[in-house]
Amino acid sequence: MLLLRRHILDEHQSGAGEQDNADIDELLRQVVFEDEDVMRTYRRHIYAIATRREKLDARRWIYNFPLADGEIDVNRVMTFVREIYHDQNHPFKINLGLGFILDHINRQTIGEDNLFSPRYYHPYRNSAVLRTPFTLSTSRDLGKLTRKLESLSFMEDLTKERPDTKWVLSLLTNISFDVTSISLTKPLGCTTVRIPDFLQENKSVKNIRVRESNNLCFFNCLSFLKGARAPAEITRRAVEYYRTWKNNKSANVASFPGVMLWDFDSLEETFEINITVYSMSADGRVETVRASTTDYDESMHLNVWQNHLMLVTKPLSFVKKFQCLRCEKIFETSSNMKRHEKVCKWDPERTDCKFVGGYVKPKLTIFEKLQEIGIDTTHVQPYRSFACFDTEYSEPHWRKSTSCQCEN
């Protein structure tokens, strides 16, 4: 079900991102609507409607596409999804929402009241078409997403949560995709990246500082975990650990770009340590980038910011909840999550619960049903419902007293 939430933004703040004024001018030339009030609303929110690609943080993107002709179907949605799929070079989760303009059927007769002027509804996080984000890892997942969208009636859902039945869909304006990366393909090893304040102030995270500029941040964290504290000692041990992992006592450190995400399996085996990698965003949200499935006696927790790794010294206070990357189930402890991930067989095509009746909502009256199909019933004055209460009372023995009175 698509929930509608009116997200009011200032005209000059709507839709920050990568945009071209030439594209906006071209879009305004393509869209011609006879109702001047609707067009005025469209132009006022043009920066939120126009094409843009906005990077929210290191792993989250917003892709927005205008719908100049006001039409949408599954094939068109998948055209946009394929464009995003080719733009992203790693697996990601995706959800989508629609932007549109609602108009009041009695706006002309009511007058210039702002309450009944056309309203623009932004695609918002809680108005997502999909109940949960869909994971795209391979080209075969595109077919699965197509079948999932074909099973939804998201165009019909646009009218379910209107303020009332007098608000009708006037124009479908844009479609927005929320994309979150669930993997990293760049080497993790930069020690010169700037660490934001929210991570520097987090007492559960330790940024290992060394004098030499290298890409051994993972091995620096490992050295600190093993007991090294002085920068020179951390660097010396990091080089030793790196050459041990490479099984080459003369391996060149200067040419090492950093560890890849898939290298952690061999790192765990080499050093006999469980390695879990998290990613904390600026809003405090923590996601598991890589969960260890091994069961060694020693554990290592890391946080990745851009392509830099930091040591999580207090994982219990750093992360309060743990989520499985496959099925998104929440766990209280990392051990429970790791135990679950070993046997998780989540399938996006499988539905565990089916509610035949849907959700409880009041049924439409005959007049509201007529409004749904475009028949104006505003001139009809139906009897309104009202409640009756039968009140009984007993007269107390002091009814005849001259010092008090009793009124019905």
C-alpha positions as CSV (number, residue, x, y, z in Angstrom):
1,M,0.0,0.0,0.0
2,L,1.2,3.4,-0.9
3,L,0.9,5.9,2.0
4,L,0.7,9.5,1.2
5,R,2.4,12.2,3.3
6,R,2.5,15.8,2.2
7,H,6.1,16.9,2.6
8,I,6.1,20.7,2.4
9,L,9.4,22.2,1.5
10,D,10.5,25.8,0.8
11,E,10.5,26.6,-2.9
12,H,14.2,27.3,-2.9
13,Q,15.2,24.3,-0.9
14,S,13.3,21.6,-2.8
15,G,15.3,19.0,-4.6
16,A,19.0,19.7,-3.9
17,G,21.2,17.6,-6.1
18,E,22.8,17.3,-9.5
19,Q,20.6,19.3,-11.9
20,D,20.9,21.3,-15.1
21,N,18.9,24.5,-15.7
22,A,18.6,23.5,-19.4
23,D,16.9,20.2,-18.4
24,I,14.5,22.1,-16.2
25,D,13.6,24.6,-19.0
26,E,13.1,21.7,-21.4
27,L,10.9,19.9,-18.8
28,L,8.7,23.0,-18.4
29,R,8.3,23.2,-22.2
30,Q,7.2,19.6,-22.3
31,V,4.6,19.8,-19.6
32,V,1.5,21.8,-20.6
33,F,-1.5,21.7,-18.3
34,E,-4.7,23.7,-19.0
35,D,-5.3,24.5,-15.3
36,E,-3.1,27.4,-14.4
37,D,-3.2,26.7,-10.7
38,V,-2.0,23.2,-11.2
39,M,0.8,24.5,-13.5
40,R,1.7,27.1,-10.9
41,T,2.1,24.3,-8.3
42,Y,4.2,22.3,-10.7
43,R,6.5,25.2,-11.4
44,R,6.9,25.9,-7.7
45,H,8.2,22.4,-7.0
46,I,10.1,22.0,-10.3
47,Y,13.5,21.5,-8.6
48,A,12.0,18.5,-6.7
49,I,10.4,17.1,-9.8
50,A,13.3,17.5,-12.3
51,T,16.0,14.8,-13.0
52,R,18.6,14.6,-10.3
53,R,21.0,12.2,-8.6
54,E,21.7,13.1,-5.0
55,K,24.3,11.5,-2.8
56,L,23.1,11.5,0.9
57,D,26.1,9.8,2.4
58,A,28.8,7.3,1.4
59,R,26.4,4.5,0.7
60,R,23.0,6.1,0.0
61,W,21.7,7.8,-3.2
62,I,18.5,9.3,-4.4
63,Y,17.6,9.0,-8.1
64,N,14.7,11.2,-9.3
65,F,13.1,11.1,-12.8
66,P,10.3,13.4,-14.0
67,L,7.2,12.0,-15.7
68,A,6.5,14.7,-18.3
69,D,3.5,12.8,-19.8
70,G,2.1,11.9,-16.4
71,E,2.1,8.2,-17.1
72,I,3.8,5.2,-15.4
73,D,3.8,1.5,-15.8
74,V,6.0,-1.4,-14.8
75,N,8.0,-1.3,-18.0
76,R,8.8,2.3,-17.5
77,V,9.8,1.8,-13.9
78,M,12.2,-1.0,-14.9
79,T,13.8,1.2,-17.5
80,F,14.7,3.6,-14.7
81,V,15.9,0.7,-12.5
82,R,18.1,-0.7,-15.2
83,E,19.7,2.8,-15.6
84,I,20.4,2.8,-11.9
85,Y,21.7,-0.7,-12.0
86,H,24.3,0.2,-14.6
87,D,25.3,3.3,-12.8
88,Q,25.9,1.4,-9.5
89,N,28.9,-0.9,-9.6
90,H,27.9,-3.0,-6.5
91,P,24.9,-4.7,-5.0
92,F,22.3,-2.4,-3.5
93,K,18.8,-2.1,-2.0
94,I,16.2,-0.1,-3.8
95,N,12.8,1.3,-3.1
96,L,10.6,3.8,-4.9
97,G,8.0,6.4,-4.4
98,L,5.8,8.6,-6.6
99,G,5.3,12.3,-6.6
100,F,2.0,13.8,-7.7
101,I,-0.4,16.7,-7.5
102,L,-3.9,16.4,-5.9
103,D,-6.6,18.8,-6.7
104,H,-9.9,19.6,-4.9
105,I,-13.0,19.1,-7.1
106,N,-14.7,22.2,-5.7
107,R,-11.7,24.5,-5.8
108,Q,-13.3,26.8,-8.4
109,T,-16.5,27.2,-6.4
110,I,-14.8,27.6,-3.0
111,G,-12.6,30.4,-4.2
112,E,-9.0,31.4,-3.4
113,D,-8.8,29.5,-0.1
114,N,-5.2,28.1,0.2
115,L,-6.6,25.0,1.9
116,F,-8.1,23.9,-1.3
117,S,-5.4,24.9,-3.8
118,P,-3.6,22.1,-5.6
119,R,-1.1,20.2,-3.4
120,Y,2.2,18.5,-4.4
121,Y,3.1,15.3,-2.6
122,H,6.8,14.5,-2.5
123,P,8.0,10.9,-2.9
124,Y,8.9,10.2,0.8
125,R,10.6,7.4,2.7
126,N,7.3,6.3,4.4
127,S,5.4,6.4,1.1
128,A,7.4,3.7,-0.5
129,V,5.8,1.4,-3.0
130,L,7.5,-1.7,-1.7
131,R,7.0,-2.7,1.9
132,T,10.7,-3.5,2.3
133,P,13.6,-2.5,0.0
134,F,14.4,-4.9,-2.7
135,T,18.0,-6.2,-3.1
136,L,19.6,-6.1,-6.5
137,S,22.8,-8.1,-6.8
138,T,22.7,-9.7,-10.3
139,S,20.8,-9.1,-13.6
140,R,18.5,-12.0,-12.6
141,D,17.2,-9.9,-9.8
142,L,15.8,-7.4,-12.3
143,G,13.3,-10.1,-13.5
144,K,12.3,-10.8,-9.9
145,L,11.7,-7.1,-9.3
146,T,9.6,-6.9,-12.4
147,R,7.4,-9.7,-11.3
148,K,7.1,-8.2,-7.8
149,L,6.0,-4.8,-9.3
150,E,3.5,-6.5,-11.6
151,S,1.8,-8.0,-8.5
152,L,1.2,-4.5,-7.0
153,S,-1.5,-2.0,-7.9
154,F,0.5,1.0,-6.8
155,M,-1.4,3.4,-9.1
156,E,-4.7,2.5,-7.4
157,D,-3.0,3.0,-4.0
158,L,-2.4,6.6,-4.8
159,T,-6.0,7.5,-4.0
160,K,-6.4,5.4,-0.8
161,E,-4.9,7.8,1.6
162,R,-6.3,11.1,0.3
163,P,-7.4,13.7,2.9
164,D,-11.0,12.9,1.7
165,T,-12.7,11.8,-1.5
166,K,-13.0,15.4,-2.9
167,W,-9.2,15.3,-3.5
168,V,-8.5,13.7,-6.9
169,L,-5.3,12.8,-8.7
170,S,-4.6,15.7,-11.1
171,L,-1.1,15.0,-12.3
172,L,1.6,12.3,-11.8
173,T,4.8,14.3,-11.7
174,N,7.9,12.2,-10.9
175,I,9.3,8.9,-9.5
176,S,12.1,8.7,-7.0
177,F,14.3,5.8,-6.1
178,D,16.1,5.4,-2.7
179,V,19.3,3.3,-3.3
180,T,21.5,2.0,-0.5
181,S,24.7,0.2,-1.2
182,I,25.2,-3.1,0.7
183,S,28.7,-3.9,-0.5
184,L,32.0,-2.1,-1.1
185,T,34.2,-2.7,-4.1
186,K,36.8,-0.1,-3.4
187,P,40.0,-1.0,-1.5
188,L,39.7,-0.2,2.2
189,G,43.0,1.3,3.3
190,C,43.2,5.1,3.2
191,T,44.6,6.6,6.3
192,T,44.4,10.3,5.1
193,V,40.7,10.5,4.8
194,R,39.0,13.2,7.0
195,I,37.0,11.7,9.8
196,P,33.7,13.5,10.6
197,D,33.0,14.9,14.0
198,F,30.3,12.4,14.8
199,L,32.8,9.6,14.6
200,Q,35.6,11.4,16.3
201,E,33.3,12.1,19.2
202,N,32.1,8.5,19.4
203,K,33.8,6.9,22.4
204,S,33.1,3.4,21.0
205,V,35.3,4.0,17.9
206,K,39.1,4.4,17.8
207,N,40.8,6.0,14.8
208,I,44.3,4.6,14.7
209,R,46.7,7.4,13.9
210,V,50.2,6.7,12.5
211,R,53.0,8.9,11.2
212,E,53.4,7.1,7.9
213,S,50.9,7.6,5.1
214,N,49.9,4.1,3.9
215,N,47.0,2.0,3.2
216,L,47.4,-0.4,6.1
217,C,44.5,0.8,8.2
218,F,43.2,-2.7,8.7
219,F,46.6,-3.9,9.9
220,N,46.9,-0.8,12.1
221,C,43.7,-1.7,13.8
222,L,44.8,-5.3,14.2
223,S,48.1,-4.1,15.8
224,F,46.2,-1.9,18.2
225,L,43.9,-4.8,19.0
226,K,46.9,-7.0,19.7
227,G,48.3,-4.5,22.2
228,A,50.5,-2.0,20.3
229,R,50.0,1.6,21.4
230,A,52.9,3.7,20.2
231,P,52.6,4.9,16.5
232,A,56.0,3.4,15.6
233,E,55.1,0.1,17.2
234,I,51.7,0.0,15.5
235,T,53.4,0.6,12.1
236,R,56.1,-2.0,12.6
237,R,53.5,-4.7,13.6
238,A,51.1,-3.7,10.8
239,V,53.9,-4.3,8.2
240,E,54.6,-7.7,9.8
241,Y,51.0,-8.6,9.8
242,Y,50.6,-7.5,6.1
243,R,53.6,-9.6,5.0
244,T,52.3,-12.6,7.0
245,W,49.0,-12.4,5.2
246,K,50.7,-12.1,1.9
247,N,53.1,-14.9,2.9
248,N,55.9,-12.8,1.5
249,K,58.5,-11.3,3.9
250,S,59.6,-8.7,1.4
251,A,56.2,-7.6,0.2
252,N,56.1,-3.9,-0.9
253,V,53.9,-1.9,1.5
254,A,53.9,1.3,-0.6
255,S,52.1,-0.4,-3.6
256,F,49.4,-2.0,-1.4
257,P,46.0,-0.3,-2.2
258,G,44.1,-1.7,0.8
259,V,42.0,-4.8,1.6
260,M,38.9,-5.7,-0.4
261,L,35.7,-6.8,1.2
262,W,36.2,-10.3,0.0
263,D,39.7,-10.4,1.5
264,F,38.2,-10.7,5.0
265,D,37.7,-14.4,4.6
266,S,41.4,-15.1,4.2
267,L,42.3,-12.5,6.9
268,E,40.1,-14.4,9.3
269,E,41.7,-17.6,8.4
270,T,45.3,-16.2,8.6
271,F,44.9,-14.5,12.0
272,E,42.2,-16.8,13.4
273,I,39.9,-13.9,14.3
274,N,36.3,-13.1,13.7
275,I,36.0,-9.9,11.6
276,T,32.7,-7.9,11.5
277,V,32.5,-4.6,9.6
278,Y,29.9,-1.9,10.2
279,S,29.0,1.4,8.6
280,M,27.7,4.3,10.7
281,S,26.1,7.2,8.8
282,A,25.8,10.8,10.0
283,D,22.3,10.3,11.4
284,G,23.5,7.6,13.7
285,R,22.2,4.7,11.7
286,V,24.5,1.6,11.8
287,E,24.4,-1.1,9.1
288,T,26.3,-4.3,8.9
289,V,28.5,-4.3,5.8
290,R,30.1,-7.7,6.6
291,A,29.1,-10.2,9.3
292,S,31.5,-12.9,10.3
293,T,30.3,-16.5,10.2
294,T,33.4,-17.9,11.8
295,D,33.7,-19.0,15.5
296,Y,37.2,-18.1,16.6
297,D,38.0,-17.2,20.2
298,E,39.0,-13.6,19.3
299,S,36.8,-11.0,17.5
300,M,37.5,-7.8,15.7
301,H,34.9,-5.1,15.0
302,L,35.5,-2.4,12.4
303,N,33.7,0.7,11.2
304,V,34.1,1.9,7.6
305,W,33.9,5.5,6.6
306,Q,34.4,6.1,2.9
307,N,37.4,3.8,2.3
308,H,38.9,4.0,5.7
309,L,38.6,1.5,8.5
310,M,38.5,2.3,12.2
311,L,38.5,0.0,15.2
312,V,35.3,-0.4,17.2
313,T,36.6,-0.8,20.7
314,K,33.1,-1.1,22.4
315,P,30.8,-3.0,20.0
316,L,28.1,-3.4,22.7
317,S,27.7,0.4,23.0
318,F,28.4,1.1,19.3
319,V,25.5,-1.1,18.0
320,K,22.3,-1.6,20.0
321,K,20.5,-3.7,17.4
322,F,21.8,-6.1,14.7
323,Q,20.1,-6.8,11.4
324,C,20.4,-9.6,8.9
325,L,21.4,-8.3,5.5
326,R,19.3,-11.0,3.7
327,C,15.9,-11.0,5.5
328,E,16.3,-7.8,7.6
329,K,15.4,-9.5,10.8
330,I,16.5,-7.6,13.9
331,F,18.5,-9.3,16.7
332,E,19.5,-8.1,20.2
333,T,23.1,-9.5,20.0
334,S,25.6,-10.0,17.3
335,S,26.0,-13.7,18.3
336,N,22.3,-14.3,17.6
337,M,22.6,-12.6,14.2
338,K,25.7,-14.5,13.2
339,R,24.0,-17.8,14.2
340,H,21.0,-16.8,12.1
341,E,23.0,-15.8,9.1
342,K,24.6,-19.2,8.8
343,V,21.2,-20.8,8.1
344,C,19.2,-17.8,6.7
345,K,17.5,-18.9,3.5
346,W,15.5,-15.8,2.8
347,D,13.9,-15.7,-0.7
348,P,12.5,-12.3,-1.9
349,E,9.8,-14.2,-3.8
350,R,8.6,-16.0,-0.7
351,T,5.7,-14.7,1.4
352,D,5.7,-15.9,5.0
353,C,2.4,-14.3,6.0
354,K,-0.7,-13.7,3.9
355,F,-3.6,-11.6,5.3
356,V,-6.6,-12.3,3.2
357,G,-8.8,-9.5,4.6
358,G,-6.1,-6.8,4.4
359,Y,-6.4,-4.0,6.9
360,V,-9.4,-2.6,8.7
361,K,-10.8,0.6,7.2
362,P,-14.3,2.2,7.0
363,K,-16.3,1.3,3.9
364,L,-17.1,4.0,1.4
365,T,-20.6,5.3,1.2
366,I,-22.6,5.2,-2.0
367,F,-21.9,8.9,-2.5
368,E,-18.1,8.4,-2.0
369,K,-18.2,5.6,-4.5
370,L,-19.9,7.8,-7.1
371,Q,-17.2,10.4,-6.4
372,E,-14.5,7.8,-7.1
373,I,-15.8,7.2,-10.6
374,G,-16.2,11.0,-11.4
375,I,-19.9,11.6,-10.6
376,D,-20.4,14.8,-8.7
377,T,-22.7,14.3,-5.7
378,T,-21.9,17.5,-3.8
379,H,-25.4,18.8,-4.6
380,V,-26.9,15.8,-2.8
381,Q,-27.5,16.4,0.9
382,P,-27.7,12.9,2.6
383,Y,-28.8,12.4,6.1
384,R,-25.8,12.6,8.4
385,S,-25.2,10.0,11.1
386,F,-25.8,11.0,14.7
387,A,-25.6,9.2,18.0
388,C,-28.5,8.9,20.5
389,F,-28.0,8.5,24.2
390,D,-30.7,7.2,26.6
391,T,-30.0,8.7,30.0
392,E,-31.7,7.5,33.2
393,Y,-31.4,8.9,36.6
394,S,-32.9,8.4,40.0
395,E,-34.2,11.1,42.3
396,P,-32.4,11.2,45.6
397,H,-34.2,11.5,48.9
398,W,-33.2,15.2,49.1
399,R,-35.2,16.1,46.1
400,K,-37.7,18.0,48.2
401,S,-35.0,19.8,50.2
402,T,-35.2,23.6,50.0
403,S,-31.4,23.9,50.3
404,C,-30.6,22.3,47.0
405,Q,-32.0,22.1,43.5
406,C,-31.9,19.3,40.8
407,E,-32.0,20.2,37.1
408,N,-32.6,17.8,34.2
